């Protein structure tokens, strides 16, 4: 019975969202990838908001989040009364896209099977401009059943990554957008691009690869700003993006390269792209915000989520900052979740990276970090970790906080470390739904 209700709800929401799209016909910018979707979405919105009438879906990227966002609905606490309210309001929200020229959507896939795959999302909306940022072994557990059970180790991971790439690349291959923007450095993506003949899609590539249409040129970071430089191949000239008051890891080279590609495709000048990003770009909560902490510390808050790739890039950036600023490097690391059989390998890779970078102090939350990360002190919950660090944090430390959301919730440790308590409002997962969920979780531990 529950399954019938779920599928009925999905089809119902899809129907009205497709009607809204048909009535108002906004151009759609769809963004997918394993890491950086939300940041790219925000960067694209920041770039476009001064020049176009734009709507961005902020609250969801899934089979329910996308149609709800199109209709301007929020499901509250995701309880039955909230869904019934959404069902009732959906027919009255058909004008939610009125006068909107561009709609920016994240398109996240968690599985190769409907409704959590790209095929299903494309039945809701087909982007006019599609971006594939990267492919990493994230949510690998959901791909276990389509991979040969006899495969192990790196071969298994490689196969899963290829399957994830195939799924994400459907946004271009099956969606057939006017413009397809992709990461030329990613081998799985590059192979799929080279093996398909595109009849109507104009392809634009980015990366450090010499053949990229938008090539990475330089990256610099300090506690005041982060600078990203690129070479535009077709025009044979450079463009530089400076983001003040945020420390952004090198992985953001992908974010701004894709954003520049979109801007150029929309006819914006280099000056317009640079000006709007400089003035408007902000980082989503828990993706690299900086806070003043206790004992003159600096907190780099990346508590929203974690994968090997994102952990690596934040570790490298924080190490660079600790050396430039002559500050002790303290790491608070939580488990990376939903990795299935890749759990051991992914955590061991992170453990080796920590050793290579010679992190000064390491603290962990979760069973996986306890098992695979050496030379650390472990805590049962984020709250316990926060209480301990508040008492013992080294003077002028730079603290990187990085972990997944599922039963980790490291933002609750960050709360304990804030110099200005009012900054808690800027942390991720602070609405009533998440606060109630976390309260129940911590009481049950």
N, C-alpha and C positions, 0 to 999 in steps of 0.2 A: 504493500500500500504506500509506504514511504517513497519507494522508487517511482511509482506512478505519479505521485505529487511532485517530486523533484523534476522529472522530465516534463510534466505538464507546465510547471512554473517556468522552466527554461524556454520552452516553445512559446509560451504566452509573452514573456518579456522580449524574446527575440522578435516576435511579430510586430509589437508596437514600436520597438526601436527601429526596425526596418521601415516602418511607415513614416516615422519621424525623419529618417534619413532621406527617403523618397520625396517627402514634401518640401524639404528645405535645401537638399542637395549641397551640403558643405563638402569641400575637398577634405579628404581624410589623410592624415599622416599617421602611419602605424609603425610602432617601434617594438622590436623584439631583440632578444639576446639573453645570455645567462647572467651578465653583470652590467649594471649601469643604465637599465631601462628608465627608472624614475628620474635619475639625474639628467639623462638626455631629454626626456619629456619636459622637464623643467627648463632646461637650457633652450630648447626650441621655443617654448612659450615665451621665455624672457626675450628672445631675439625677435619674435613676431608681434608681440603685444602692442608695440608702438606704431605698427604699420598696417595691421589687419584686425578684423573682428574675429577673435579666436576663442574657442572653448577647449579646455583641457580636462580630461577625466582623471581626477586625482585619487579617487578612493578605490579603484579596482582595475584589474587587467585580465579578468577571468571570464568564464562563461556567464556568470551573473553580474560581475562588476562592470563589464563593458555595456550591456544593455541598460543597466540601472544608471550608469553615468550618462549615456546618450539621452535618457529620459529625465535626467536631473533628479533622480530618486536616491535616497540613502536608506539602507535596511536597518538602521538603528543598531540594536543589539543582536540582530540575526535570530530572533526568536519568532515563533509562529505568528504572533500578532503583528510583528514588524513586516513579515512577508505578506500577510493578508492585507495590510495597509498599502504595500507596494502594488499588489494586484489590483486593489480598488483604484489607486491613483493613476496607474499607467495610461489608461485611455485619455486622461485629462492632461497629459504631459507631452502631447504630440507637437506642441509649439516650443519645446525646450531648445530647439536649434534655430529658432527664427532669427534671421539676419546674421547668422554665423557663417563666415566665409571658410574658416578652417577648423577642423576638429582634430585634436591631438590625442592619440590613444596608445597606451601600452598594450601589447598583445603577448601575454605570458602563457607558456604551456608547461604543464606539470606532468604530462603523460602522453604516450602515443595513441591513447584511446579516447574517443569522445565521452563526455563533452570537454575534456581538459586538453585537447590537442588543437593544432592549428587548423585542421580541416573544419572543425566545428566553428571556431572563431571566424573563419572566412565565410561561413553561412550567415553570420551576423553583419559583417562589414568587410569590404575589400578596399584596402587603402589605395589612394592615388599616388602617394609617395610612401615607400616602404623602406625601413632601415633594419639591417641585421648587424648588430654590434659585435657579437662574439659568441663562441660556444665553449662552455666549460662543463665538467662533470658535476652539475647541480641537479637536485631532484632525481638522482640516478636510480633510486629505489623503485620508482614507478616504471622504469624501463627494463627491470630485471626479467620480466616474463617474456620479452621478445628477443632476448639474447641467449645464445647457446649456453646452457648450464655448465658445460665442460670447460668454457673459457675462464681463465683466472688472471689475476694481476693486471699488468699493463695492457695485455691484449684485450682483456675484458673491458677495461676502462676506455681504450681506444675505440672499441666497437660501440660502446654506449654513446660516446661523444659523437661518433659518426651518425648514429640514429637520432640523437638530439639535433644535430645539424640538419639532417634531412627534414625533420619536423619543423624547425624554425624557418628554414629556407623556403618552405611552402608559401610564406608570405609574399615571396617574389615569384617563385616558379608557378604556383597555382593562382595566386592573387593577380598576377600580371599587371602590376601598377604602371603608371606612366614613367616613374623614376624608381629605380631600385638602388639603394645605397648599401654597400657592404664592406666588411673588413678584409682587405687583401692579405693581411698577415696570418689569418686563420686558415690553416691548411684544409680543414674540412669544408669550409665555406668556399674557398678558392676552387677546390675540386668540383663542387656542385655547380658553381658558376661556369666553369670551363666546359662542363659536360652537357650543358643545356643551351639550346639555341633560342634566344629570346626574340620574338617577332616584333613586339611593340614596346618593350620596356627599355628605357635608356639607363644604362648602368653607370654608376659612379663609385669609384673605390677610394678607400683611405687606408693609411697605415705607414709603417716605416719602410716598406717595400719601395724600391726605386721606381717601380712602374705605377705606383698609386697616383690617382688623380689629385688627391690631397695628401701630401707627404709630411710626416712628422719631421720637424726641424730642430726644436730645442724645447727643454722643460726646465724650469727653475722654481724653487719653493723656499719661502721663509715664513715667519710667523705673521707677516703683514700682507703678503700677497702670493699668488701663484701665477706663473707666466707660461703660456703655451704658444709655440711658434710653428708655423706650417708653410710649406711651399705649394702654391697652386700650379700644378703642372701645365695646364692649358694656357694660362696667362703668364707663366714664368715669373711669378712675383710672390713675395711673402705676405703673411698676415699674422698678427700677434694678438692674442687674447690675454688680458690681465684681469684676474679676479682678486679683488681686495678683501681682506678680513676673513678669508677662508684658506685653510691648508688643504689642498687637493692632491691626491696621489697621481702618479704618472699615468694610471689607468684612465684618467680624465682626458688624455689625448684622444681617445676614441670618442668620448662624449662630444667634445667641441669640434672634432673633425666631421662627425656626422651632422652636427648642427650647422656648420659652415656649408656643407654640401646641400643641405635643405635650403639655406638662405640664398645661395647662389642660384639654385633651381627656381626659387620664387622671384628672382630678379632683384634682390637686395644688393646694394653696393657693399664693398668691403667696409667702408666707413660706417654704414648703417648697421652692419652685423656687429662690428666691434663696439660701437657706442651702446647699442641695446643690451648686449651681453654684459658689458662693464657696469652699466647702470642698474640692470634688472635681475641678474642671476643670483639665486640663493640656493643653498644646499638643503635638500629634504632632511627632516629630522632624523638623527641617528646615522647619517651617511658621511660624516666628516666635519661636523660642527666643532668649533673651539669654545671652551669655557674656562674661566678662571676657577681654579680649584683651591682646596685648603692647602696650607703650608706653602703658599706661593707657587703652586703647581699649575700646569697647563694640561687640560683634558682634551684629547682628540676623541670625540664621541662617534664611533662607527658601530653602535650597538644594534642597529636595525636588523642586520643579517650577516651571514658569513659563508664564504666558499674559499677554496684554496687560493684561487686567483685574487680575490679581493683582499684576503689576509696578507698574501705576499706583497701586494702593491702598497698597502697601508704600513706594513712592517718596514719596508724599504724607505718610505717617505719619513716615518717617524724616527728611524735611525739617522737619516740625514739631518733632520731638524735637531735631534739631541746633540749631534756633533757640532752643528753650527752654533747652537745656543749654549753649549757646554752644560747640558742638563742631564741628569740620570734618566735612563729609558726604562719605564715601568710598563709592563704588559699585563692587562687583565683580559684573558682569553676564555671564551665559552665554546662549548661543543659546536661543531658543524653538523647539522642534522639532515635527515632524509637522504643519506648517502648509500644505504643498503650495504652491499658487499664491498663497496669502495671505502667504507668508513675507516678501516685500519690504514690503508694506503694513503688516503688523503690527510689524515691526522699525522701520520709519520712524516709526510713531506713537509708539513707545517713545522713539526718538531725540529727537523733538520735545518729549516730556514732560520728558526729562532737561534739555534746553536751557531750557524754561520754568521749571523748578524751580531752575536754576542750581546743579547739583550741583558740589561743589568739585573732586573728583578722580574720574575714571572709568577703570576697568580692565575688560577684556573677555576672554572665552574663547570661541572658536568662530568659524567662517567667516562666519556671518551677522552677528554683532555687529561683526566686523572690517570687513565690507562696508558696513553701514548706519549704525553709530554713529560720530559724529564726536568729535573732541577727546578721544581716549582712547588708552590704551596697551593693546595686545593681546598675548595669550599663547597658545601652542599648546595647553597643558593647564592644568588647575586646579592641578596640583602646581607648575608653573613660576610661576603667578600667586601662589600662597601663599608660595613662597620669596622672591619679589621683595617682596611686601607686608610680610613679616616684617622685612625689612631697612629698609624705607623708610616705613612707616606713620606719618602725622603724629601728634603727641602728642595724646591725648584724642580721637581721631577716633571717630565713630560709623560703623560699617561695615555697609552693607546687602549681603548676599550673596544673589543671586537668579538661578536658571537651571534649565533642564530637566535630566532625568537622562540622556537618551540621548547618550552620548559627551561629556558636560559634567562631571557629578560634582563640583560646586563644594564639596561637603562635605570633599573632600580638601584644598582650599585653606584651609577653616576650621580643619582640624587644625593647620596650620602657624601659625595666628595665635592659638591658645588660650594664655592665661596659665597655666591649670591643665591639664596634658596629660591628666589622667584624665577630663576632660570629653568626650574623643572618643567615649566610650561613649554619650553622649547625642545624637550626630549620626545622621542618617539613613543607611540602607544600610550597616550595619556588621556584618551577619551573614556567615557563611562564603560563602554563594552570591554576594552582591554583592562581597565583598572579592576573591574569586577572579576574578570577571568584570572588575572594575576593574584588577586586577593584569595580566590578559591584555591589556586595552585599552591601558593606559599603556606596557606593554612593546612593543606593536606600533606606537605612534605615532612 
